Amino acid sequence: MALAVELAPEIALELDRFESQVTDYLEGRLDEEVFRPIRLTNGIYGIRQGNNLQMVRVKIPHGRVNAEQLDMLAHIAEEYGRGFGHITTRQNVQLHFVPLERTPDAMRLIASVGMTTREACGDTVRNIVGCPLAGVCRTELFDVTAWARETTKFLLRHPLSQRLPRKFKINFSGCENDCGQGMINDIGAIATRSPDGEFGFKLVVGGGLGANPFPAQLLEPFTPFEDLIITIESILRVFDRTGIRTNHLRARMKWVVDSMGIEDFRQAVFTERNKMRSVVGPLAPHGIPKGLDPDAFGDSERETPAPSIPKRVDGDGYEAWLQSNTIPQRQDGLHVAFATMRLGDLTASQFRAVAGIARNYGSGDIRLTQRQNLAIRDVPESQLPAIYEILESNKMARIGRIRDVVSCPGADTCNLAVTQSRGLAKAVGDHLDAEGLGGVDGISINISGCSNSCGQHHISDIGFMGLERRIDGNSAPGYQLFLGGGIIGEEHVEFGKRTLRVGAKRAPEVVAALVRKYLDERQDGEDFKGWVKRIGAKSIAESLEEIARIRSVADAPDDYVDWDELEQFQVKLGRGECAT
């Protein structure tokens, strides 16, 4: 029975139609191959447990969420899932173990608070990501929030967004530091100024991670505000026309740009843009979106960011949290406070705790971050102690970036995952704490359960990619170690250097040895990436080979059991549907 939720007529009709399609599928009237793209376009993704259990992916455009929405996510997690939600590296919230027949009602509740699952999966324009500090960052040229919002509104349910050759990702950054991660996406829109001082965007295209990472390339050094959305649609049209639909592994736009070459791709986009200028109608991508005043954008007080030199945050408690988890905004007297989520998970009670903070502290503007945390914005200094107490009592005040390990869901739920990346992420954090290294700040660790890089292992200081190891005919869980990756800024991304293969049960010891080696060998003012570059990733890895080595099954049977598992490791892959 449908829930009595008041929705806009067009949204209600859309969800009624999906509920009818779910019923037809479950009763055998709709073929699996017909239903599957319908389900994915509506943001419902199969998980490895099967039995009609699904993951519901909720899009959070540019990561912005309010108290009412957080309360609703808490309710849905309790009522429809397994009691918690998961923040992804693309500012979505995923709710797992939702029975397929219950997804329409969950989607109605999601829609009732202004959110959607529409086009969160499948070969669509995915959630549009933005820098979580947009509007408050001291180094930004202008706040990109409104542009990310208007691009989302324009492309959501747009006919062009529904059946692309492959998934399509757009990110917004407010300055050359590229905290929105435009350099690893199909389109990156980076705030800039023209030589004569006009504000607009630098557009980069064709980036992506996965098994074959590509850095984005410059499409246009300056796109004025009035040309932003028409240029984005022109890029989509070129991709729709030229993408490789017959080869799923080479269907992303990065392969189109690579095969055409950036010059020919650029010319195709500009030709399309000239054609689009004559388009009329409700979806015509002309000019500046209604309600946006271009004169309202720019000049914040820009500062040169301090170098990210790892430091140790001593002790626990409020002062350590203040040092590690808060930063001053460009608005005088206001701060951003970060709630750190273990493995990117929020229980229903944690959702509600953050909703309470949004109602009673700061401006109520909460942003999800690409490191799977929450940024609480516009907080006066006088409110920081109360926020800390709430976060601490709800286990959301962990300090030290090195503990803040990013992980995809891995073999816990994903059909494509080889290893239990979540289990390793937890083990790494616990081992660093046990070794007295949990307070080290400024080193990022990212873990993916397979080569698809949903955990973004390519762009972290220390990255792990899940794989199978074969030792004397026995399968063991393992990881490829990557070193020295990151978004550098100014149109540059450094992909981590591929080094040795590591046993899954040996990985926490490898991380601790790496951190100690760096702390012992670094030069004054040298960050982790600089150390890797100076010493060499290969040389560093060679020193870790004995620690990383998987022993024989007779000598170390535990090496053949993955984290969070009880039985000997076996690769169990299902049919892949999409990545984050």
N, C-alpha and C positions, 0 to 999 in steps of 0.2 A: 504494500500500500504506500502510495506517495505521501510525503510529509507535507503538512500545510505551511509552506514557506512562500512568502510573497516575493515574486520575482518579476522583472520586466517581461512583458509578453513574449518577446523574441527569444529570451533566454529560457523561459519556461517551455516554449515550444521545442527548442533545441534539445533540452534535457528529456522532455517527454519522448521525443523521437529516439534518443539514445536508449532510454529505458525499453522502448518497444523492440529495438534491435537486440538488446541484451536478452530479452525474453525469447525472441525468435531464434537466437543462437543457442540458448540453453535448451530449447525444445526441439532443436534439430531442423528448423526451417531456414536457417541462414548458415551458409558454408563458412568454415573456419578461415579460408583464404579471402573471403569477402569481408568477414567481420573484423579480422585482425587490423587492417589499416583504419577502419572506423574506430575501433577501440583505442589505438595508439593516438590518432588525431585528437581524441577526447582526453588524452593524458592518462590512460589506464594501461599499465605495463605488467606483463606476466612475470612471476617470480619462479625460482627453481622448485619451490615446494608444490607447485601445481594445484590440483584439486580446485580449480577456479579461484584460487587466492591470487590477489593482484596487489600491485603497488599503485597508489594514487599519487600522482605528481602535481603539486599545487604550484603554479607560477607566482612568483613574487617579483614583479617588474622592478628593476634596479634595486631590489632587496628591501623595499620600503614596506613596512608592516605596522599596523596600529593595534591598540589594546583589544578592540572588538574582534579583530581577526585572530589575534593570538588566543583569545578565549575560545573562539570557535575551533581552532586547530586542536586545542586541548580536548574539547568535547568529542571531536571526530576521532582523535587518537584513542580515547577511552571507549567510545561506543562502537567504533567500526574496525579499529586496528588492534595493535598489541600494547597500547598504552604510551607510545612515544612516537615522535616524528624525527626525521633526519634532515639536517640542512646540507645541501649539496654545494659543490664548488661553483655552481652557477646560480646561487641565490634562490633555488627552489626549496620547497619542503616536501619530503616524500613520506607517505604513510603506508606502511607495509601490512600484509596479511589481511587485506580487506576482501571479503567474498565478492565475486563479480556481481551477483544479483543485488548486492547492497550498494554498489558504486553509484547508481543514479541518485539515491537519497543523499549520500555523502556529497555528491557534486552539487545538489541543490543547496545544502547548507553552506558549502564553500561559496557559491554564487550569492547567497543572501547577505554576505558581508563584503561584497565587491571584489572577490577573488575568482579565479577560474583555473581549470585544468586544460582548457582548450589549447591545442597545439603545443602541449608540454612534452610530447613524445612524437615519434614518427618523423617523416620527411617533410618537416614544416619549419617555419621560423620559430625558433625556440624562445625561451624566456630572455628578454633583453636585459643585460647585466650593466650595472653602473658602479662606479667607485662608491664604496659605502661612506666615504667622508665628503661626498659632493655637497657643497654648500657651506662646509665648515672648515675645509682644509686650508692651511696657511700657504700652500704652494699653488693652489688652483688659479687658473685664469678666470673662470666663471663657473657657476653651478650648472652642471649638465643634467640635473634631475628632470627639469621640465622637458628637455629634448628627448631623453630616454622615455619619458611618459608619453609624449605625443607620438613618437615613433611606434611605441607599443600599441597605442590606440588606432593608429592608421593601419598597421599590418595585421592586427588580430581579426581573424575571420575574413581577411582579404582573400579573394579567389586565388591570387598568386601564391599565397602562403600555405596552401593546403597539400599540394602534391608536387613538391620539388624533387629533383633527382636524389637529394639526400638532405639530411638535417642542415639547418642554417643558423649560425650564431652571430649576434651583434652585441658589441660592448661599447660603453662610453667611458671616457676618462677626462678629467678636468684639467690635466696639465701633461707635460712631457714625461713625467714619472710613470704614467700609464698604469695607475693602480687599478683601473678597470680591466686590464689585460687585453687591450685591443690587439696586440701583436700576435696573439695565438688564436684569433677568431676570423671568421669569414669576412666580417667588416669590423674594423675598429675606428671609432670616431673620437678623435683626440682634440681637445680644445686648443685653439691656437689664435694668432693674430696675423693679419696680412701686413705687408711692409708699410702700408699707410695707416696702420693702427686699428683696422676693422676686426671685430671678433667673428670667429667662425670655427670650422673644424678642419683638421688634417685627416684625410681618409686613407686607411691602409686596408688591404684586401688579401685574401688567400692564405691566412694563417690557420694553424690547426695542430693538434697533438696526435694522439693515436700511435699506431705502430710506426708511422713515418711522419715525424713532426716537421712542419714547415713554418718559418717565420713569415708574417704578413709583409707585403710589399707596398710601397707608396703608390696610391692611385692618383691623388691630387693633393698638393701641399696646402691649398686653401680652398675650402668650400664655404661660401657665405651661407648664413642661416637660411635664406630663402631657397637655397638649392639643396639643402640637406636631404629632405625626404624624397624629392624627385630623383636624386642621385642614388639613394638607397634602392628605390624601386627599379631604377634602370639596371643596377647591378643584379638584382634578383631576376629581372627579365633575361639578361644575358646568361645567367647561370641556368635558368629554366630551359633555355633554348639549346645550350651547349653542354650541359652536364651529362655524364656518362651513366645513363640509366640501366645499362645492361651489365655493369660490373659494380656491385655494391661496395667492394673494397676500394674502388677508385672513383667513387661518385661525389665526394666532397668537392667544394669549389676550389680547394687548394690544388687539386689535380688539373682543373680547367686552366687556372692561371699558369700552372707549371707547363702545361702542354702548349697553350697559346703563346706564352710569353707575356710579360707584363705590358709591353708596348701595344701589342695587338688587343689584349684584353681591355686596356685603358681606352683605346680608340673605339672598341665595340660599345663600351659603356657610354662614352660621350656621344656617339651616334644615336644610341637609344634615348639618351637624355634629350637630345634635340627633338626627336620625334615626340617624346612625352610632353613637351611643352604645349602641344596642341590638344591634349586630352582634356575633355570637360566631363563634369558629372560629380557625383558625391564622393568618389574615391580619387578624384584628380589630385595628384601630389604637388600642388602648386604653393609656392610662397611659404610664409611663416604661419604655423598653426594659429587658429583663432584664439585670442586670449593671451598670447605670448608677446611681450614687449621686448624687442631686441635691445632697446636702450637700458633695460633693467639688468643686463648681463655685463659682468666684468667690473672692474679691477678690484680684486680683493687685495689684502696686504700680503704680497708674495714674499716667501722666504726660501732660502736655499736649504733643502733638507739636510739634517746632520747625517754623516755616514753611518751605515748600519753595522757598527762594531759590536760583536757579541760581548756581553758583560754578565756578571753574576748578580742576581737579585738575592741578597742575603735574607734568610729567615722567612717567616710567614707572617700573616696578619695584615692589618690595614696599610701600614707604611710600605711594605713590599708590594702589595697590590696597587697602591697609588703610583709607585715607581714604574711598575711593569704594565699595568692595564688601563692607564688613563693618559690622555694627551690634551693639551690646550687647543681650543678652537681659534679661528681667526677673529671670532667675536670676543671682545674683551670680557674676561671673567667667567667664560663658559668652557666646559670640558666635554670630551667624549669619554665614556666609561665602557669598557669591553666586558661582556659576560662571556666567559670561555666555556664551551661545551665539550665534554669528553666525547670523542669520536663523532662530533657534530650532532649528537642526539639530545633532544629535549623530551623529558617526561611530561605528562599532562600537568602535573603540579608545577614544573618549571615553566611551561608555557604561561600558566596563570600567574606565577610570580613575576615574570617579565611584563605581563599585561598590567599588573598592579603598579609596577615601576612606571610604565608608560602613562598611566592615569595620574600618578601622584608626583612624578619627578620629571625634571627637564621639560621638553616641549611635547613629549609623546611621540616623537619621531624616532623609531627604531629601525635600524638597517641590518640585514643579514650580510655577512662578509664571505668572501671567497675562501677564507680559512675556517668556515663552518662555525663562526661565532656570531655574536650580536653586538652591534654598536649602539649604545644609548647616548643620544646626542643632546646638546644644549643644557647641560647640567651645571648649575652654579656650584662653586666650590663648597658652599655650606651644605649641599645635599649629598656630596660624595660619601661621607661616613654612613649615612642611612642606606644608600644604595649598596655599599659594600656589605653591610650587615645582612641585607636581603639576599644578595648573591651568595655570600658565604654560607648562610643557613640552608640554601638550596643547591649547594655544591656547584656553583657557577663562578667561583672566584679563583680558579687555578692560575698561578703565576708562572712566568717563564715561557717564552715562545717555543723553546725546544720541547716542552711537554705538550704543546699544542699541535699534536700530530694530525695531519690531514689524511683521511682515508676514504676511499669509496666503500660501498656496502660489501663488496667482495663476495666470497662464496657463501656468506650468510644468506643472501637472497638472490644474487644475480646469476642468471643462466650462463653468462660468458666467463665468469671469474674462475681462475684456476686455484687460487689460494684464499685463505681467510685473512684478508688484509686488515679487517677490524681487530681481529685477535692479535695480530702482530703490532698494530698501533698501540693497543692497550699495554702489551708486554714491553714495548720500547719505553713508554712513559714510566711504567712501574720500575723498570731496570735503571733508568736514569735517576729516578728518585732514590733507589736503593744504593746507587753508587755516588750519591752526593752531587749529582750533576743536573738535577731537575731545575735548579734556579738559574741555569745558564740561559741568557736571553739573546736573541738575534740570529739564531740558526734555525732554518725551516726544514722539516722532515715531512715528506709526502709519500703515500703508499697507494699503489694500484694493484688490484688483484689479477690483472691481466694486461695485455699490451695496449688496450684502448685508452689508457691514461685518464680515466675518470677521476683518479686521485691526483692528477697533474704532477706525476713524479718527474717529468722532464724539467720542470721549472722550480725546483726546490734545491736547497743546498745539498741535502741528502735525499735521494729518491730511491724507492724500491718498486720493481715491477714483478708481479707474481709469475712463476713458471714452474714446470715440472723438472725435477732432477732425477736421473737414472743412475743408481749406484749398484753395480754388480747385479743388474736385472731388477732391482727393487725401486719403486717410485717413492720419491721423497719431495715434500714441499720446499720450494726454493724461490729465490728472488735474484733479479739482476740489479746490481748496485749502480746508481748514477750519482755523479758528484759535480757540484759547482754550477747548477742551473739557476735561472732566475730571470724575471723581467727587469732589464737594466734601465729602461727608459730611453727617451730620445730615439724612438724607432729601432730599438735593439732588444732582442731577447737572446739569452744564452741558454741553449739546451744542455742539460747535464751530460757529462762525459760517461759513456757506458764503460763499466769496469768489470770486476769479477762477479762470479755467481756465488750466492751466499745461501747456506741452509737456513730455512725459515726459523728454526729453533736457535740458530747462531746469530741471527740478525741483531737482537738487542745488545749482545756483547760487541758486535762489530761497531754499532753506533757509539757505544761508550768509549771504545778504543779510538774511534775517529775524533770524537770531541776532545779527549785527553791529548791526543797527538796535536790537534790544532792549537789548543790552549798552550801547550809546551813550545810549539815551534813558530807561532805567529810573530810577526814583526810589529813594532809600534803602529797602531792605527790600521792594521790589516784585518779585513773581514774574511769570512770563510771562503768566499769565492776567490778573493785575491790570493789567499794561501794555496788553494787548489791550483790556480793558474801558475803560481810561482814554483811550487814543488812538483806539480804534474800529477794528474789523476791516476795515471798508470803506476807511478812510483808509490803513491799513497796506498793504492789498492794492493800492491805486491806485499806491503808490510802487514797486511791483514789476512793474507791467504790462509794461514794456519788456524786463525780464529774462525774464519768463515767456512772451513772445510766440514762437510758432512762425514761422519764416521761410518764404519760398517754397521749393518743392521744388528750384528751380534754384539758389538761394543757399545752402541748407542741407539737402542731401539726407539727412543723418544724422538730422535731426529727424523723419523719416518711417520710421525703423527703431527698433523698441523695444529696450530694454536686453536683453542676452543673446540677441538675434536677429541674423540676417544679411540677411534679406530685408525688402522694404518692408512696412510694417504692414498687416495685414488683420484684421478682427474675425472670430474663428472660435469660435462658441459651439456647445456640445453640449447635450444634454438635462440639465437640472439635477436633482439628486437630493436634496441637503440641504446645509446649511452647517454650520459648526463647532458 
